[in-house]
């Protein structure tokens, strides 16, 4: 049996409290592991020209929107209180809401633009999340989002870990009700990040709350990516050196980037 790295994609975790706890625990060290998030954010931000009220879903420790001069208010929503505490330190002027993306507690037609960067791959019901977002977004408002998609993390499989599958682009797009949404663009972008060693590669996943074990009976062994002792770890290190490139150990994500308009 292959050791398992639990990175939820299609097989979602239903206990939102577990998700919130894991992301809260990662809040203070998030900046050490968020090179993927930064690169994905660049792709979204360059497409945007928001104004008025901007809602950031799954905001983490926050994104700098100050270069958008027409934005009057930023509302930052996250399921993890720890992330919102860190955000308030980084961006004290932002309004924070601790809530699930499937039940956004905002008035109807109160938001001009929505942004979500690499947060909703953890959502167990995308359709409900998009419905809740659509209720808060004004007609004609834009939704810019990125989601980790199918085909991500092939290097982990090569190293002998089992990775749960992520949604395909077709599946993600199908969650938008065409009566309420117009998908203006949807593209897949491969992003490869590099690490000096295997430990930092694994912590790039675990450190941002992505390595979540849903089984309450899971042992400390499973929480450590299924590594069983020193010899097992040495074997993984040897495999890692076989895939090393000039820039370091690669980890590749396929990122679905979408621009959707509320009808």
ABEGO torsion letter per residue (X at the ends): XBBBBBBBBABBBABAAAAAAAAAAAAAAAAAAAAAAAAAAAAAAAABBBBEBBBBBGAEAEBBAAABAABABBBBBBABAAAAAAAAAABAABBBBBBBAABBBBBBGABABBBBBGAAAABABAAAAAAAAAAABBBGBBBBBBBBBBGBGAAAAAAGBBBBBBBBAAAAAAABBAAABBBABBBBBBBBBBBABAAAAAAAAAAAGABBBABAABBAAAAAGGBBEAAAAAAAAAAAAAABBAAEBBBBBBBBBBBBBBX
